[in-house]
Each structure stands twice: as C-alpha cells, then as structure tokens.
Amino acid sequence: MRIEIPIEKKFVHEMNMPIRWGDMDAYGHVNNTVYFRYMEQARVEWITSLGYSVTPGAESMLMINGFCNFHQQLAYPGELILKTYIGTIGRSSIDVYTTMALTDDPEVMAAVGGATMVWVDLKSGKSTPWPDHILSKLR
C-alpha cells in the first residue's frame, strides 16, 4: 500500500546526511529499516532547530505511526538531502513528512515518508494539547 503525502504541506527544514557503509545490508543496498532512521534524524534536527531538546522531560513529542514509500535503492557511498514538511496540526498531534533524494540527483525521490507525532504528558502517558509556545512555532 502506498500512502501519498499531501500537496498542502509546509516546508520546515532541510539537511544533508551521508549514507554510511554500515547502513547497507547483505544485499548491498541500504536496508529498508535505515530509511526510517534517516527520517527520524531529520525530525530530530528539525525539532532541535526550533530550540527544543529531544531529551525527555515532563512532556515530549512521540511518534505514534509512520510510513515509507521506497522509490529507489540506495547504496554507499552517497549523500542524501532530507526535506521535512508539516501537514495537519491537531489538538495534540501533527503530521510530519520527509522526502529523500541523493544530492547528485535531487529531483528524483529515493523515498518519501511520514509520521504522526503526538505531544504527550510522559507521567500519565496520555496526549495533551500543544503548549502555546510550540503551537506558535508550528504555525
């Protein structure tokens, strides 16, 4: 099943990331699970670029689901451009999307994926509305 990212989305962050030798599997290409790690790192860098720590405190943003559409095999050596976008902002959730392309062919998507992130009170383990200071940065 292919999940498409929406046309209506807001670009929020861009970063480059090298493909590491250890990202490949026995088949000689980047293992599918590593694409999710690339997207995770893009989200972490976006969150820290907003001035927030990803170290858990009393509240934090947690991933509740994720997907990845694989378009192209990747292999070492190479460098990726990861672009992060946000979509719908809910009461306590946000849809975050990531596109991946090689720096030497940036118009060809290697993968496109996303995650729904939820603001959570870590003590109760329940979602809680976005704090105003975060909503102002997301909007």
Number of C-alpha atoms within 10 A of each C-alpha: 5 9 11 13 18 10 7 10 15 15 14 16 18 16 13 15 16 14 19 13 14 10 18 17 13 7 8 13 14 20 17 15 10 15 21 19 12 18 26 16 15 24 25 14 19 19 16 11 12 13 10 13 13 14 7 10 10 9 18 19 20 17 18 10 11 15 16 21 18 16 13 13 12 23 18 15 9 14 18 21 22 24 21 24 20 22 19 14 17 12 14 16 21 20 20 25 28 26 23 28 22 21 16 11 11 13 10 14 16 20 20 22 22 27 22 20 21 24 21 21 16 16 9 10 9 11 18 17 14 20 12 9 8 12 13 9 9 15 8
